[in-house]
Amino acid sequence: MQKINKLNRFVKKNNDFIRRFTAGVKVVEMDASGRVLIPKDLCQFAGIEKQVVLSSAVNIIEIWDKDKYEKVIDEAVVDFADLAEEVMGNIDVDELS
Protein backbone atom coordinates (compact mmCIF):
# COMPACT_ATOMS: atom_id res chain seq x y z
CA MET A 1 0.00 0.00 0.00
CA GLN A 2 2.94 2.35 0.58
CA LYS A 3 3.96 1.98 -3.06
CA ILE A 4 0.39 2.33 -4.25
CA ASN A 5 -0.02 5.53 -2.24
CA LYS A 6 2.98 6.98 -4.10
CA LEU A 7 1.34 6.53 -7.52
CA ASN A 8 0.33 9.69 -9.32
CA ARG A 9 -3.48 9.77 -9.17
CA PHE A 10 -3.58 12.17 -12.15
CA VAL A 11 -2.43 9.32 -14.43
CA LYS A 12 -5.58 7.47 -15.53
CA LYS A 13 -3.92 4.02 -15.58
CA ASN A 14 -2.71 4.52 -12.01
CA ASN A 15 -6.17 5.55 -10.88
CA ASP A 16 -7.76 2.57 -12.65
CA PHE A 17 -5.21 0.23 -11.07
CA ILE A 18 -5.76 1.64 -7.57
CA ARG A 19 -9.52 1.35 -7.94
CA ARG A 20 -9.35 -2.29 -9.03
CA PHE A 21 -6.61 -3.24 -6.55
CA THR A 22 -8.60 -1.92 -3.60
CA ALA A 23 -12.02 -3.07 -4.80
CA GLY A 24 -13.78 -4.98 -2.06
CA VAL A 25 -11.44 -3.81 0.70
CA LYS A 26 -13.27 -3.72 4.00
CA VAL A 27 -12.23 -2.70 7.49
CA VAL A 28 -13.28 -5.29 10.06
CA GLU A 29 -12.87 -5.37 13.81
CA MET A 30 -12.40 -8.17 16.29
CA ASP A 31 -15.18 -8.89 18.72
CA ALA A 32 -14.65 -9.21 22.48
CA SER A 33 -13.55 -12.85 22.01
CA GLY A 34 -10.92 -11.94 19.39
CA ARG A 35 -12.95 -13.24 16.47
CA VAL A 36 -13.19 -11.56 13.08
CA LEU A 37 -16.42 -11.72 11.11
CA ILE A 38 -15.73 -11.98 7.38
CA PRO A 39 -18.41 -10.02 5.51
CA LYS A 40 -20.81 -12.26 3.56
CA ASP A 41 -20.03 -10.65 0.20
CA LEU A 42 -16.32 -11.43 0.63
CA CYS A 43 -17.11 -15.02 1.68
CA GLN A 44 -19.18 -15.41 -1.47
CA PHE A 45 -16.47 -13.82 -3.63
CA ALA A 46 -13.79 -16.11 -2.18
CA GLY A 47 -16.04 -19.17 -2.26
CA ILE A 48 -15.58 -19.74 1.47
CA GLU A 49 -17.97 -22.42 2.61
CA LYS A 50 -16.92 -23.77 6.01
CA GLN A 51 -13.23 -24.24 6.82
CA VAL A 52 -10.72 -21.47 6.16
CA VAL A 53 -6.96 -21.21 5.85
CA LEU A 54 -5.12 -18.11 6.99
CA SER A 55 -2.05 -17.78 4.84
CA SER A 56 0.70 -15.36 5.76
CA ALA A 57 1.91 -13.47 2.70
CA VAL A 58 4.73 -11.30 4.11
CA ASN A 59 2.84 -8.32 5.54
CA ILE A 60 -0.71 -9.42 4.70
CA ILE A 61 -2.93 -12.33 5.62
CA GLU A 62 -4.85 -14.16 2.92
CA ILE A 63 -8.09 -15.87 3.87
CA TRP A 64 -8.95 -18.87 1.71
CA ASP A 65 -11.57 -21.57 1.58
CA LYS A 66 -9.58 -24.63 2.75
CA ASP A 67 -10.39 -26.82 -0.26
CA LYS A 68 -9.66 -24.03 -2.77
CA TYR A 69 -6.34 -23.25 -1.06
CA GLU A 70 -5.22 -26.87 -1.12
CA LYS A 71 -6.19 -27.15 -4.79
CA VAL A 72 -4.16 -24.05 -5.74
CA ILE A 73 -1.15 -25.32 -3.79
CA ASP A 74 -1.41 -28.79 -5.34
CA GLU A 75 -1.76 -27.34 -8.85
CA ALA A 76 1.42 -25.31 -8.41
CA VAL A 77 3.61 -28.16 -9.59
CA VAL A 78 6.59 -25.87 -9.82
CA ASP A 79 9.96 -26.62 -8.33
CA PHE A 80 10.05 -24.05 -5.54
CA ALA A 81 13.84 -23.67 -5.75
CA ASP A 82 13.57 -22.78 -9.45
CA LEU A 83 10.72 -20.38 -8.75
CA ALA A 84 12.63 -18.70 -5.90
CA GLU A 85 15.68 -18.25 -8.11
CA GLU A 86 13.60 -16.78 -10.94
CA VAL A 87 11.68 -14.39 -8.70
CA MET A 88 14.34 -13.41 -6.17
CA GLY A 89 17.62 -14.37 -7.86
CA ASN A 90 18.26 -11.03 -9.53
CA ILE A 91 17.69 -8.95 -6.38
CA ASP A 92 20.85 -7.49 -4.91
CA VAL A 93 21.21 -8.30 -1.21
CA ASP A 94 21.71 -4.56 -0.51
CA GLU A 95 18.23 -3.88 -1.91
CA LEU A 96 16.68 -6.08 0.79
CA SER A 97 18.02 -4.02 3.72
C-alpha positions in Angstrom: 0.0 0.0 0.0 2.9 2.3 0.6 4.0 2.0 -3.1 0.4 2.3 -4.2 0.0 5.5 -2.2 3.0 7.0 -4.1 1.3 6.5 -7.5 0.3 9.7 -9.3 -3.5 9.8 -9.2 -3.6 12.2 -12.1 -2.4 9.3 -14.4 -5.6 7.5 -15.5 -3.9 4.0 -15.6 -2.7 4.5 -12.0 -6.2 5.6 -10.9 -7.8 2.6 -12.6 -5.2 0.2 -11.1 -5.8 1.6 -7.6 -9.5 1.3 -7.9 -9.3 -2.3 -9.0 -6.6 -3.2 -6.5 -8.6 -1.9 -3.6 -12.0 -3.1 -4.8 -13.8 -5.0 -2.1 -11.4 -3.8 0.7 -13.3 -3.7 4.0 -12.2 -2.7 7.5 -13.3 -5.3 10.1 -12.9 -5.4 13.8 -12.4 -8.2 16.3 -15.2 -8.9 18.7 -14.6 -9.2 22.5 -13.5 -12.8 22.0 -10.9 -11.9 19.4 -13.0 -13.2 16.5 -13.2 -11.6 13.1 -16.4 -11.7 11.1 -15.7 -12.0 7.4 -18.4 -10.0 5.5 -20.8 -12.3 3.6 -20.0 -10.7 0.2 -16.3 -11.4 0.6 -17.1 -15.0 1.7 -19.2 -15.4 -1.5 -16.5 -13.8 -3.6 -13.8 -16.1 -2.2 -16.0 -19.2 -2.3 -15.6 -19.7 1.5 -18.0 -22.4 2.6 -16.9 -23.8 6.0 -13.2 -24.2 6.8 -10.7 -21.5 6.2 -7.0 -21.2 5.8 -5.1 -18.1 7.0 -2.1 -17.8 4.8 0.7 -15.4 5.8 1.9 -13.5 2.7 4.7 -11.3 4.1 2.8 -8.3 5.5 -0.7 -9.4 4.7 -2.9 -12.3 5.6 -4.8 -14.2 2.9 -8.1 -15.9 3.9 -8.9 -18.9 1.7 -11.6 -21.6 1.6 -9.6 -24.6 2.7 -10.4 -26.8 -0.3 -9.7 -24.0 -2.8 -6.3 -23.2 -1.1 -5.2 -26.9 -1.1 -6.2 -27.2 -4.8 -4.2 -24.0 -5.7 -1.1 -25.3 -3.8 -1.4 -28.8 -5.3 -1.8 -27.3 -8.9 1.4 -25.3 -8.4 3.6 -28.2 -9.6 6.6 -25.9 -9.8 10.0 -26.6 -8.3 10.0 -24.1 -5.5 13.8 -23.7 -5.8 13.6 -22.8 -9.5 10.7 -20.4 -8.8 12.6 -18.7 -5.9 15.7 -18.3 -8.1 13.6 -16.8 -10.9 11.7 -14.4 -8.7 14.3 -13.4 -6.2 17.6 -14.4 -7.9 18.3 -11.0 -9.5 17.7 -8.9 -6.4 20.9 -7.5 -4.9 21.2 -8.3 -1.2 21.7 -4.6 -0.5 18.2 -3.9 -1.9 16.7 -6.1 0.8 18.0 -4.0 3.7 
